[in-house]
Amino acid sequence: MTHFIFSGHDTVDLAKKYGTPLYVFSEDLFMDRVNSLKDAFEKTGADYEINYAASHL
């Protein structure tokens, strides 16, 4: 069986450990996007706050 590796983690192993459905995020990609947002707001001089929320269904 072929396993998909995501951000250095075997997704089959993750599913066995945490169950399914399983939603995974890349911390590196997430933080790159957050930092891009921060840079954009800081260039405008705007007062800002970045918040993130998630939930499962």
N, C-alpha and C positions, 0 to 999 in steps of 0.2 A: 504494500500500500504506500502511496506517495503522501508525504506529510508536507503541509504548507508551513513555512517558517515566517513568522511575523515579528519584526523588531527583535530578532534573535531568539524567539520562543517558538517551540513546536506547538501548533494550535491543537493537535490531537491530545498532547499532554495537558494543555490548559483546559480543554473540555473535560478530560477525565478528572482533573483536580477540582474544577469549579462547576461542572455541569453545563448543560445547554438549555436554552440559548445562551450564548456568551458573547458579550460585546467587548472588544478590546481596542485600546487606543495606543498610538505611539506617543510616548512622552516627548521624544525629540521633535516630531512634527507638530504636536500640540504647542510646545513651548516656542517653536519657530513662529507659529502663527500669532501667538500671544505677543511675542516681541515685535513682530511686524505691526500689530495694532498699536502697541505702546509707542513705537517710533513715529507712526503716523500722527497720533494724537499729540505727542510732544512737539513735533514740528509745527503744529498749529498754535501751540501755547494754550490749548484748551484744558480746562479742569476736567479730569476724567477718572473713572473707576472701572476696572474690568472685573466682571463677575462671571462665573460659570456655574451652571446647574445641570444635573442630569437625573433621570429616574428610569426605572425599568417599568415595563407594562405588565 
